[in-house]
Amino acid sequence: MRTIKGPGIFLAQFAGDEAPFNTLAGMAGWAAELGFAGIQIPTWDKRLFDLQRAAESQAYCDEILGTARDAGVEVTELSTHLQGQLVASHPVYDTMLEGFAPAGLDAQARQQWAVQQLHFAAKASRNLGLTAHATFSGALAWPFFYPWPQRPAGLIEETFAELGRRWLPILNVFEENGVDLCFELHPGEDLHDGVTFERFLEAVDNHKRANILYDPSHMVLQQLDYLEFIDIYHERIRAFHVKDAEFNPTGRVGVYGGYLPWIDRAGRFRSLGDGEVDFSQIFSKFAQYDYPGWAVLEWECCLKHPEQGAAEGAPFIQDHIIRVTEKAFDDFAGGATDKERNRKILGLS
């Protein structure tokens, strides 16, 4: 059994134009000072990371690893959340997603660019010595997630068939590079819960590189049993965002949120320890199932300042990491294996 690695921190929500948040070296040093041992790097932010260069240059990757090492942290994973969104997205989102890709690309060109980005991500991850990668699935059917107006027969089946056609070649590239592709199951994505992930697995022939980034906060907002989820899907969980949330329904608003701003919704993301997620049980289950990866803070909160959330996040995760035991607690009362003795105990001698 392995002890979970951590604490790590996803840099996306903290990156900015002011030091130390505008360079990878600055952010790595900031994270280390807060007590983080790893950094998850968003690949769309050129202030921090050049994805194409990382795919094509081992020297550049060695430089990135050196920057992290000099600060006292490791690179946990790369992230292509924004690019993954563009791999498979309904045209209703075209205008909203223009900022996710270089300017001047139409929807088809953006999709092709996104696929190339995922190819780069697989190769860059290999060059960095990483074994897991974080992304989104995209959303072809999300505008139709509620079955009214009534969906025509076959619409969802065609959705997942198309997702399979688009993602299977990408998964094959990740296989060639020895990296697990971990989809964050997230509202707004076609892969948002266990059932949709199972549909996707069927569409990609149960590809061994199709895996899960586990984030319990999104399951709280969907009222999904996030602990049983680990029991069911632990063999496919290869990345972990440690993010808290709360769900407080009223007589006026519930799961769908009423188009309200985050602060007024029944389901809200919170800083670690301020929500209702039972992280003690989550870390226990990850220890039980020998989770092989990192525990990475993804900070989102409608109330608390991000720098306070980050400062509190490192010790929170560290306090929840279980150093797995190397021996049974009752070994002192046992004895060496003796087949004849065991048969005697059973009355078989």
C-alpha positions in Angstrom: 0.0 0.0 0.0 1.1 3.6 -0.8 0.8 6.8 1.2 -1.0 9.4 -0.9 1.3 12.2 -2.2 0.7 15.7 -1.2 -0.3 18.3 -0.5 -0.4 19.7 -4.0 -2.0 22.8 -5.4 -3.6 23.6 -8.8 -2.2 26.9 -9.9 -5.0 28.0 -12.3 -7.1 29.9 -9.8 -4.2 31.9 -8.5 -2.2 32.9 -11.6 -2.2 36.6 -12.3 -0.2 39.5 -13.7 1.4 40.5 -10.4 4.4 38.7 -8.8 4.7 36.0 -7.6 1.7 34.8 -9.6 2.9 35.7 -13.1 5.7 33.2 -13.4 6.1 29.5 -12.7 9.2 30.1 -10.6 7.3 32.7 -8.5 4.3 30.5 -8.0 6.4 27.4 -7.2 8.2 29.4 -4.5 4.9 30.8 -3.2 3.4 27.3 -3.0 6.4 25.8 -1.3 6.4 28.6 1.4 2.8 27.7 2.2 3.7 24.1 2.7 2.7 22.5 -0.6 4.9 19.7 -2.0 3.5 19.7 -5.5 2.0 22.0 -8.2 -0.5 21.1 -10.9 0.1 23.3 -13.9 -2.5 24.8 -16.2 -1.2 24.5 -19.8 -3.2 27.3 -21.4 -1.4 30.0 -19.4 1.7 31.0 -21.3 3.0 33.0 -18.3 3.6 29.7 -16.6 4.1 27.0 -19.3 4.5 26.5 -23.0 2.7 23.2 -23.9 3.9 22.8 -27.4 7.5 23.5 -26.4 7.2 20.9 -23.6 6.0 18.3 -26.1 8.8 19.0 -28.4 11.8 19.7 -26.1 13.1 17.5 -23.4 15.5 20.3 -22.4 12.6 22.7 -21.8 10.9 20.0 -19.6 14.1 19.5 -17.7 14.2 23.3 -17.1 10.6 23.1 -15.8 11.4 20.3 -13.5 14.5 22.2 -12.3 12.4 25.3 -11.6 10.1 23.2 -9.5 12.9 21.4 -7.7 14.7 24.6 -6.9 11.6 25.9 -5.2 11.1 22.6 -3.3 8.1 21.2 -5.1 7.3 18.6 -7.7 5.1 18.8 -10.7 2.0 16.7 -10.0 0.1 16.8 -13.3 -0.5 19.1 -16.3 -4.1 20.3 -17.0 -5.9 20.9 -20.3 -9.3 21.7 -18.8 -10.0 24.5 -21.3 -8.7 22.6 -24.3 -10.6 19.5 -23.4 -13.8 21.5 -23.3 -13.2 22.4 -27.0 -12.7 18.8 -28.1 -16.4 18.2 -28.0 -18.7 21.2 -27.5 -22.2 22.0 -28.7 -22.4 25.0 -31.1 -24.5 26.9 -28.6 -21.3 27.5 -26.6 -19.2 28.7 -29.6 -19.2 32.4 -28.7 -18.8 31.8 -25.0 -15.7 29.6 -25.6 -13.9 31.9 -28.0 -11.4 32.9 -25.3 -10.4 29.2 -24.7 -8.3 29.1 -27.9 -6.1 31.5 -30.0 -8.0 34.4 -31.5 -9.2 34.2 -35.0 -10.2 30.5 -35.1 -13.6 29.4 -36.1 -15.4 26.6 -34.2 -14.0 23.8 -36.4 -10.4 25.2 -36.2 -10.7 25.5 -32.4 -11.7 21.9 -32.1 -8.8 20.8 -34.3 -6.4 23.0 -32.2 -7.8 21.4 -29.0 -7.1 17.9 -30.3 -3.5 18.9 -31.1 -3.2 20.4 -27.6 -4.2 17.1 -26.1 -1.6 15.3 -28.2 1.0 17.8 -27.0 -0.1 17.2 -23.4 0.4 13.5 -23.7 4.0 14.0 -25.0 4.8 16.8 -22.5 3.6 14.6 -19.6 5.9 11.8 -20.7 8.8 14.3 -21.0 8.1 15.5 -17.5 7.9 11.9 -16.1 4.3 12.3 -15.2 1.8 9.4 -15.2 -1.6 11.3 -15.1 -3.1 14.2 -16.8 -6.2 16.3 -16.0 -8.9 17.4 -18.5 -12.6 17.9 -19.3 -14.6 15.9 -21.7 -16.5 18.7 -23.4 -20.3 19.0 -23.7 -22.2 18.0 -26.8 -25.4 17.0 -24.9 -25.3 19.2 -21.9 -27.9 21.7 -23.3 -30.3 18.7 -23.1 -29.3 17.3 -19.7 -32.9 17.7 -18.4 -35.3 15.5 -20.4 -37.7 18.3 -21.3 -38.5 19.1 -24.0 -38.5 15.4 -24.6 -35.3 14.2 -26.1 -35.7 12.3 -29.4 -34.8 8.6 -29.3 -31.1 8.0 -29.9 -29.9 11.5 -29.1 -27.8 10.5 -26.0 -26.6 7.3 -27.7 -25.3 9.4 -30.6 -23.7 11.9 -28.2 -21.5 9.2 -26.6 -20.8 7.5 -29.9 -19.4 10.9 -31.1 -17.5 11.4 -27.9 -15.9 8.0 -28.5 -15.0 8.9 -32.0 -13.3 12.1 -30.9 -11.6 10.9 -27.8 -10.4 7.4 -28.7 -7.6 8.6 -31.0 -6.5 11.0 -28.2 -6.6 8.1 -25.6 -4.4 6.1 -28.0 -1.8 8.9 -28.0 -1.9 8.9 -24.2 -1.4 5.1 -24.3 1.7 5.6 -26.6 3.1 7.9 -24.0 2.3 5.9 -20.9 0.0 8.5 -19.3 -3.5 8.2 -17.8 -6.0 10.7 -19.1 -8.2 11.8 -16.2 -11.5 13.4 -16.9 -12.8 15.7 -14.1 -16.5 14.7 -13.7 -18.1 18.1 -13.6 -21.5 19.7 -14.3 -21.3 21.3 -17.7 -19.5 18.3 -19.1 -21.0 15.2 -20.8 -18.9 13.2 -18.3 -20.3 14.5 -15.0 -21.2 11.4 -12.9 -20.7 7.6 -12.7 -23.3 6.7 -15.3 -22.0 9.1 -17.9 -18.4 7.9 -17.3 -19.6 4.3 -17.8 -21.3 5.3 -21.1 -18.1 6.9 -22.2 -16.0 3.8 -21.3 -18.3 1.7 -23.4 -17.8 4.1 -26.3 -14.0 3.9 -26.1 -13.9 0.1 -25.6 -13.0 0.4 -21.9 -9.7 2.0 -22.9 -7.3 1.6 -20.0 -6.1 5.3 -20.2 -9.7 6.6 -19.8 -9.7 7.5 -16.1 -11.2 9.9 -13.5 -10.1 13.0 -11.8 -12.1 12.7 -8.5 -13.5 16.0 -7.1 -16.1 15.5 -4.3 -17.4 19.1 -4.5 -19.1 18.5 -7.8 -20.8 15.4 -6.4 -22.1 17.4 -3.4 -23.7 19.9 -5.8 -25.3 17.0 -7.7 -26.3 15.2 -4.4 -24.3 12.2 -5.4 -22.8 9.7 -2.9 -19.2 10.7 -3.2 -18.0 8.0 -0.8 -19.7 5.1 -2.5 -18.4 6.5 -5.8 -14.9 5.7 -4.6 -15.9 2.2 -3.7 -17.3 1.7 -7.2 -14.8 3.5 -9.4 -11.5 3.5 -7.4 -9.7 1.4 -10.0 -10.2 4.3 -12.5 -9.4 7.2 -10.1 -6.0 8.5 -11.0 -6.2 12.2 -10.0 -7.8 14.0 -7.0 -8.9 17.6 -6.5 -9.3 18.3 -2.8 -12.2 20.8 -3.0 -15.0 21.5 -0.5 -18.6 22.4 -1.0 -21.9 22.6 0.8 -25.6 22.1 -0.2 -28.2 24.0 1.7 -31.6 23.7 -0.2 -34.4 26.0 0.8 -38.1 26.4 -0.1 -36.9 28.7 -2.9 -33.8 27.1 -4.5 -32.3 23.6 -4.9 -29.9 21.7 -7.1 -30.5 23.8 -10.3 -29.6 27.0 -8.6 -32.3 29.3 -10.0 -29.8 31.2 -12.1 -28.5 32.8 -8.9 -24.9 34.0 -8.3 -22.7 31.5 -6.5 -23.1 33.2 -3.1 -26.9 32.7 -3.2 -27.1 29.2 -4.6 -28.0 26.1 -2.5 -24.9 24.4 -3.7 -21.7 26.4 -3.2 -18.0 25.7 -3.4 -16.2 26.5 -0.2 -12.6 26.7 1.1 -11.3 23.5 2.7 -12.9 22.8 6.0 -15.7 25.3 5.5 -18.0 23.0 3.6 -19.6 19.6 4.3 -17.3 17.2 2.5 -16.1 14.3 4.8 -12.5 14.3 3.8 -11.5 12.0 6.7 -13.6 9.3 5.0 -12.3 10.1 1.5 -8.6 9.9 2.6 -9.4 6.7 4.4 -10.9 5.1 1.3 -8.0 6.3 -0.8 -5.6 4.6 1.7 -7.7 1.5 1.6 -7.8 1.3 -2.2 -4.1 2.2 -2.6 -4.7 5.4 -4.6 -1.4 6.0 -6.5 -1.5 9.8 -7.0 -1.5 13.2 -5.5 -4.0 15.1 -3.3 -4.2 18.5 -5.0 -6.0 21.6 -3.7 -8.3 23.2 -6.2 -9.4 26.4 -4.5 -12.8 27.9 -5.3 -14.9 29.8 -2.7 -17.6 32.5 -3.0 -16.6 34.0 0.4 -13.0 33.5 1.4 -10.0 35.3 -0.2 -7.9 32.9 -2.4 -4.6 33.5 -0.6 -6.3 32.6 2.8 -7.8 29.5 1.2 -4.4 28.5 -0.1 -2.6 29.1 3.2 -5.2 27.0 5.1 -5.3 24.4 2.4 -1.8 22.9 2.7 -2.0 22.0 6.5 -5.6 20.8 6.0 -4.5 18.3 3.3 -1.4 17.3 5.2 -3.4 16.6 8.4 -5.7 14.3 6.4 -3.0 12.3 4.6 -2.9 8.9 6.1 0.6 7.3 6.4 -0.4 3.8 5.6 0.8 1.1 7.9 3.3 -1.5 6.9 2.1 -4.1 9.4 -1.1 -5.2 11.0 -2.0 -3.8 14.3 -2.5 -7.3 15.8 0.8 -8.8 14.5 2.1 -8.9 18.1 -0.4 -11.7 18.8 0.3 -13.8 15.8 2.8 -16.4 14.9 4.8 -17.8 12.0 2.9 -19.8 9.3 2.9 -23.4 10.2 0.7 -25.6 8.0 0.6 -28.6 10.3 -0.3 -26.3 13.3 -3.1 -24.7 11.3 -4.5 -28.2 10.3 -4.3 -29.2 14.0 -6.3 -26.1 15.0 -8.9 -27.0 12.4 -9.1 -30.5 13.7 -7.7 -32.0 10.5 -4.5 -33.6 11.8 
